[in-house]
Amino acid sequence: GDGMQRDGGIRDAACEPAAVAVAGGDRYRAVFEAIGLAMHRCAIVTDAAGRPVDYRLLEVNPAWSRMTGIDRADAVGRTARELVPDAPEAWIAACARAGLGRECVRVEQEIPALGAWYDVHLVPFGAPAAGEFVATAADITARKRAEAEQARLAAEVAVERERLRTVVLQAPAPLALLEGPEHRFTLVNDAYQRISGGGRDVTGLTPREAFPELVGSG
C-alpha cells in the first residue's frame, strides 16, 4: 500500500526528518518559492501546560496560496485557527506529531471551511525545540468526491438488491434469480423450491447442474 489509511487516519510516512532539518539558505528559498507543490512552514503553538493547540504559519509558497485561496500576506504570522477557526483536532494533532514529536506523518484531511480535502506530508524542520515542521499538500477534493459518489451509488445498489430479495422471497409464485455468465441461481423462494424437486435448494447451481435430467431433452 501507500502508507495511507483511506478513512482519513494517519500513519507514518516513508521520509527522513534530517533531510528537511538541514535545508536552509538561498537554495532552500529558491526551491520553496519555485516548486509547484503547495508548501508551508509552521511552528506548533502550545498552551500553558505545553499541550499543542494550534500552529503558526511562518512561510507559505505561491502554490499554497493558489491551492487554498489565501494570500500570503493574510497567512504568514497567523495561526491555523485564526484562518480556519474550526480546524479539526485531528489535523492539529497530526501537525504536532511532526513539529513536537519529530515524526514524519502523512494525513488525508478534510478542511470543511475551505470545502476541500488535502493529502499532506508533514516533516520536522529545524531545531527540535522550535517545534517547526514543513508541510507539502495536494488537493484531492475531486478524488474524495468521486469516492463519496461511488459509495453512494454502491449503497443505492445494495438497497435495491435487498428490495429485490424481499420481493422474490415473499412472492407466492415460484421465482428465482440467476446471475453471472453461467446463470447460477443466487436466490430462490420457497415456491420455486417446491416445484424444483421436492424442496431441493438449487442456490449456487447452474440450470444444467440443478436439472441434469432436462439436458438434451430439447
Phi, psi and chi 1 to 4 in degrees:
 res  aa     phi    psi   chi1   chi2   chi3   chi4
   1 GLY       - -173.8      -      -      -      -
   2 ASP  -106.1   17.2   58.9    1.9      -      -
   3 GLY    77.3   15.8      -      -      -      -
   4 MET  -118.5  136.4  174.3   59.8   62.4      -
   5 GLN   -91.2  120.5  -67.4  177.8   -7.8      -
   6 ARG   -72.8   -6.7  -66.3  -59.4  175.9 -168.1
   7 ASP   -86.6    7.6   60.0    0.0      -      -
   8 GLY    98.7   -1.8      -      -      -      -
   9 GLY   -69.3  173.0      -      -      -      -
  10 ILE  -118.5  145.9   52.7  178.7      -      -
  11 ARG  -141.9  159.4  -69.9  179.3   54.5 -176.1
  12 ASP   -62.1  136.6  -64.7  -17.6      -      -
  13 ALA   -96.6  161.0      -      -      -      -
  14 ALA   -83.8   97.0      -      -      -      -
  15 CYS  -156.1  167.7   61.4      -      -      -
  16 GLU  -118.5  111.6  -69.5  -66.9  -23.2      -
  17 PRO   -55.9  -39.3  -23.1   31.7      -      -
  18 ALA   -60.7  -31.7      -      -      -      -
  19 ALA   -63.7  -32.5      -      -      -      -
  20 VAL   -88.3  -34.3  174.8      -      -      -
  21 ALA   -61.2  -30.2      -      -      -      -
  22 VAL   -91.3   -6.0  -60.9      -      -      -
  23 ALA   -66.1  148.0      -      -      -      -
  24 GLY   169.7  176.4      -      -      -      -
  25 GLY    76.4 -166.2      -      -      -      -
  26 ASP   -62.7  -37.6  -66.1  -20.3      -      -
  27 ARG   -64.1  -44.0 -174.7  177.0  179.5 -176.3
  28 TYR   -61.4  -44.3  158.4   74.8      -      -
  29 ARG   -61.1  -42.4  169.5   63.6   52.2 -164.5
  30 ALA   -63.4  -43.9      -      -      -      -
  31 VAL   -65.4  -44.9  171.4      -      -      -
  32 PHE   -57.8  -42.7 -172.4   85.7      -      -
  33 GLU   -76.7  -36.5  -66.1  -66.2  -28.9      -
  34 ALA   -90.7  -23.4      -      -      -      -
  35 ILE   -62.7  141.5 -167.1  169.2      -      -
  36 GLY   -77.9  -11.0      -      -      -      -
  37 LEU   -85.3  136.5 -168.1   62.9      -      -
  38 ALA   -64.7  126.6      -      -      -      -
  39 MET  -134.1  146.4  -65.6 -178.6   66.3      -
  40 HIS  -148.8  142.9   53.2  -62.0      -      -
  41 ARG  -107.4  134.4 -179.7  170.1   67.6   89.3
  42 CYS  -138.8  166.3  -50.2      -      -      -
  43 ALA  -130.5  133.4      -      -      -      -
  44 ILE   -66.3  138.8  -66.5  -64.9      -      -
  45 VAL  -106.2  129.8  175.2      -      -      -
  46 THR  -115.5  160.4   58.1      -      -      -
  47 ASP   -87.4 -173.0   61.7   14.0      -      -
  48 ALA   -62.2  -24.4      -      -      -      -
  49 ALA   -91.0    2.2      -      -      -      -
  50 GLY    85.1   10.1      -      -      -      -
  51 ARG   -84.9  135.9  -66.3 -175.9  -66.1  -97.6
  52 PRO   -68.7  126.9   24.2  -32.9      -      -
  53 VAL  -125.5  -13.0  -66.7      -      -      -
  54 ASP  -169.7 -178.7 -153.3  -17.7      -      -
  55 TYR  -147.3  150.9   63.2   83.2      -      -
  56 ARG  -104.1  134.2 -169.7  173.3  -55.0  -79.8
  57 LEU   -81.3  121.5  -73.9   90.1      -      -
  58 LEU   -98.0  -34.2  -53.9  177.8      -      -
  59 GLU  -149.9  144.4  -63.4 -179.0  -77.7      -
  60 VAL  -137.3  145.0  -57.7      -      -      -
  61 ASN   -96.2  169.4   72.1  -11.1      -      -
  62 PRO   -57.5  -36.5  -27.9   36.8      -      -
  63 ALA   -63.9  -35.0      -      -      -      -
  64 TRP   -64.5  -43.7 -177.3   90.9      -      -
  65 SER   -64.2  -39.5  -67.8      -      -      -
  66 ARG   -64.8  -40.0  -71.6 -167.1  -61.4  -89.3
  67 MET   -69.9  -42.9 -176.5 -177.2   72.4      -
  68 THR   -90.5  -19.9   61.9      -      -      -
  69 GLY    78.7   10.6      -      -      -      -
  70 ILE  -105.9  122.3  -58.1  173.9      -      -
  71 ASP   -68.0  147.6 -172.1   73.8      -      -
  72 ARG   -54.6  -43.0 -177.2 -166.2  -55.7 -125.9
  73 ALA   -63.6  -26.9      -      -      -      -
  74 ASP   -88.2  -10.0  -64.4  -33.5      -      -
  75 ALA  -104.8  -48.5      -      -      -      -
  76 VAL   -63.1  129.9  173.0      -      -      -
  77 GLY    93.9  -14.3      -      -      -      -
  78 ARG   -98.7  162.9  -58.6 -178.0   69.8 -176.0
  79 THR   -94.2  164.4   69.6      -      -      -
  80 ALA   -58.7  -40.7      -      -      -      -
  81 ARG   -79.4  -16.2  -72.3 -157.7  157.5  120.9
  82 GLU   -73.1  -35.3  -73.7  173.4  -17.4      -
  83 LEU   -82.4  -41.2  -65.2  172.0      -      -
  84 VAL  -132.0   89.0 -177.2      -      -      -
  85 PRO   -55.1  -31.8  -26.8   36.4      -      -
  86 ASP  -100.3   31.6   59.8  -11.0      -      -
  87 ALA   -53.8  128.1      -      -      -      -
  88 PRO   -60.1  142.2  -22.5   34.1      -      -
  89 GLU   -58.3  -38.1  -70.1  -69.6  -18.8      -
  90 ALA   -62.5  -33.2      -      -      -      -
  91 TRP   -68.5  -45.9  170.1 -118.9      -      -
  92 ILE   -62.3  -40.3  -58.3  -61.9      -      -
  93 ALA   -64.0  -39.5      -      -      -      -
  94 ALA   -64.6  -41.9      -      -      -      -
  95 CYS   -63.8  -38.0  -66.6      -      -      -
  96 ALA   -65.5  -32.8      -      -      -      -
  97 ARG   -61.3  -34.9  -75.1  179.8   58.2 -168.6
  98 ALA   -81.0  -49.0      -      -      -      -
  99 GLY   -70.9  -43.0      -      -      -      -
 100 LEU   -99.9  -40.5  -59.3  178.8      -      -
 101 GLY   -81.6  -11.0      -      -      -      -
 102 ARG    59.9   34.9  -45.0  -51.3  -72.5  171.7
 103 GLU   -99.8  156.8  -61.9  178.6   47.9      -
 104 CYS   -94.1  127.3  -69.0      -      -      -
 105 VAL  -131.4  142.8  179.1      -      -      -
 106 ARG  -123.2  136.6 -176.3 -179.2  178.2 -172.1
 107 VAL  -144.8  141.0   59.1      -      -      -
 108 GLU  -101.1  117.7  -74.9 -172.4   -6.2      -
 109 GLN  -132.8  134.5 -178.8   65.5   57.6      -
 110 GLU   -89.5  134.9 -178.4 -178.0   20.7      -
 111 ILE  -115.9   93.5  -53.5  -63.7      -      -
 112 PRO   -56.4  -36.4  -26.4   36.3      -      -
 113 ALA   -62.9  -27.7      -      -      -      -
 114 LEU   -97.1   -5.1  -61.1  178.9      -      -
 115 GLY    63.2   36.7      -      -      -      -
 116 ALA  -145.8  157.8      -      -      -      -
 117 TRP  -113.0  141.6  -82.8   86.7      -      -
 118 TYR  -130.0  143.0  -59.9  107.5      -      -
 119 ASP  -101.9  112.4 -178.2    2.1      -      -
 120 VAL  -122.2  134.6 -173.5      -      -      -
 121 HIS  -104.4  126.6  -69.3  -99.6      -      -
 122 LEU  -115.3  127.0  -54.9  160.2      -      -
 123 VAL  -133.0  143.2  -68.0      -      -      -
 124 PRO   -61.7  151.6  -19.3   32.0      -      -
 125 PHE  -139.2  139.3 -175.4   92.0      -      -
 126 GLY    69.7 -158.9      -      -      -      -
 127 ALA   -71.4  138.8      -      -      -      -
 128 PRO   -54.4  -37.1  -27.5   36.3      -      -
 129 ALA   -64.8  -21.8      -      -      -      -
 130 ALA   -77.1  -20.1      -      -      -      -
 131 GLY    66.2   30.7      -      -      -      -
 132 GLU   -94.3  155.7  -67.0 -174.0   15.3      -
 133 PHE  -150.6  159.9   63.6   92.5      -      -
 134 VAL  -116.1  137.5  167.3      -      -      -
 135 ALA  -120.4  134.5      -      -      -      -
 136 THR  -112.9  137.2   59.1      -      -      -
 137 ALA  -135.0  146.2      -      -      -      -
 138 ALA  -127.2  136.8      -      -      -      -
 139 ASP   -77.6  117.2 -170.2  -32.8      -      -
 140 ILE  -116.4   24.2   57.3  169.6      -      -
 141 THR   -58.5  -44.7  -54.4      -      -      -
 142 ALA   -60.7  -42.1      -      -      -      -
 143 ARG   -65.3  -41.9 -164.6 -160.8   83.2 -157.3
 144 LYS   -64.9  -38.8  -76.6  -67.9 -173.2  177.3
 145 ARG   -66.4  -38.3  -73.6  175.5  178.0  167.4
 146 ALA   -65.2  -40.6      -      -      -      -
 147 GLU   -64.5  -40.5  -70.2  174.9   -8.7      -
 148 ALA   -65.1  -39.7      -      -      -      -
 149 GLU   -66.5  -40.1  178.2   64.2    9.7      -
 150 GLN   -62.3  -42.0 -173.2  176.9   37.2      -
 151 ALA   -65.6  -37.9      -      -      -      -
 152 ARG   -64.1  -44.2 -175.1 -171.4   67.6   80.0
 153 LEU   -65.7  -38.8  -67.6  174.6      -      -
 154 ALA   -63.2  -39.0      -      -      -      -
 155 ALA   -65.6  -39.5      -      -      -      -
 156 GLU   -64.0  -41.5  -72.9 -174.3   -2.8      -
 157 VAL   -62.7  -41.1  169.3      -      -      -
 158 ALA   -62.7  -39.8      -      -      -      -
 159 VAL   -64.3  -43.9  169.0      -      -      -
 160 GLU   -65.8  -38.2  -70.4  -57.4  -43.1      -
 161 ARG   -64.0  -40.5  -73.3 -173.8   64.8   86.7
 162 GLU   -67.3  -36.9 -174.0   57.0   31.9      -
 163 ARG   -64.7  -42.1 -176.2  174.0  -63.1  143.6
 164 LEU   -64.9  -39.8  176.7   59.9      -      -
 165 ARG   -59.9  -43.4  174.4 -177.1  173.1   84.4
 166 THR   -63.2  -42.5  -60.3      -      -      -
 167 VAL   -61.8  -46.2  168.1      -      -      -
 168 VAL   -63.2  -47.2  170.2      -      -      -
 169 LEU   -69.2  -31.3  -67.8  179.1      -      -
 170 GLN   -93.9   -8.5  -66.2 -177.7   -5.5      -
 171 ALA   -67.4  137.5      -      -      -      -
 172 PRO   -73.4  -24.9   24.6  -33.3      -      -
 173 ALA   -84.0  153.2      -      -      -      -
 174 PRO   -66.9  122.5   15.1  -21.0      -      -
 175 LEU  -133.8  145.5  -70.7  178.5      -      -
 176 ALA  -142.6  149.8      -      -      -      -
 177 LEU  -115.1  124.5 -177.6   62.9      -      -
 178 LEU  -115.7  139.6  -66.5   84.7      -      -
 179 GLU  -139.7  161.0  -64.7 -176.3   77.0      -
 180 GLY    85.0  169.8      -      -      -      -
 181 PRO   -64.0  -24.0   21.9  -33.2      -      -
 182 GLU   -94.0    0.0  -64.0 -179.2  -48.9      -
 183 HIS    54.4   55.7  -59.2   94.2      -      -
 184 ARG   -81.1  144.0  -69.6 -172.2  177.8  -85.8
 185 PHE   -68.4  121.9  -70.8   95.1      -      -
 186 THR  -108.9  -16.6   56.9      -      -      -
 187 LEU  -158.4  130.4 -175.2   65.4      -      -
 188 VAL  -135.1  142.6  -64.7      -      -      -
 189 ASN   -93.4  174.9   66.2    1.0      -      -
 190 ASP   -61.2  -39.1  -69.5  -19.1      -      -
 191 ALA   -63.0  -38.0      -      -      -      -
 192 TYR   -68.1  -40.4 -167.6   93.8      -      -
 193 GLN   -63.3  -34.5  -71.1 -172.4   37.2      -
 194 ARG   -66.4  -30.7  -74.9 -164.8  -64.1  -89.3
 195 ILE   -97.6    0.4   68.4  166.2      -      -
 196 SER  -108.7   26.7   63.3      -      -      -
 197 GLY   117.5   51.9      -      -      -      -
 198 GLY    67.0   39.2      -      -      -      -
 199 GLY    85.2   11.3      -      -      -      -
 200 ARG   -67.9  133.2 -175.8  162.9   55.6   97.7
 201 ASP   -86.2  120.6 -173.5    3.7      -      -
 202 VAL  -103.8    9.9  -64.2      -      -      -
 203 THR   -57.2  130.5  -56.7      -      -      -
 204 GLY    92.8  -10.8      -      -      -      -
 205 LEU   -96.6  156.1  -57.0  179.2      -      -
 206 THR   -84.6  163.4   66.4      -      -      -
 207 PRO   -56.2  -37.8  -29.8   37.5      -      -
 208 ARG   -63.5  -40.0  -76.6  177.4  172.1  -91.6
 209 GLU   -73.0  -36.8  -66.9  167.3  -17.3      -
 210 ALA   -73.4  -34.4      -      -      -      -
 211 PHE  -132.5   65.9  -51.5  109.8      -      -
 212 PRO   -62.9  -24.2   22.2  -33.9      -      -
 213 GLU   -69.4  -16.7   66.3  -83.6    8.9      -
 214 LEU   -93.2  -11.2  -60.4 -179.4      -      -
 215 VAL   -65.8  126.8  176.3      -      -      -
 216 GLY    82.8    2.3      -      -      -      -
 217 SER   -88.5   -1.1   63.2      -      -      -
 218 GLY    97.7      -      -      -      -      -
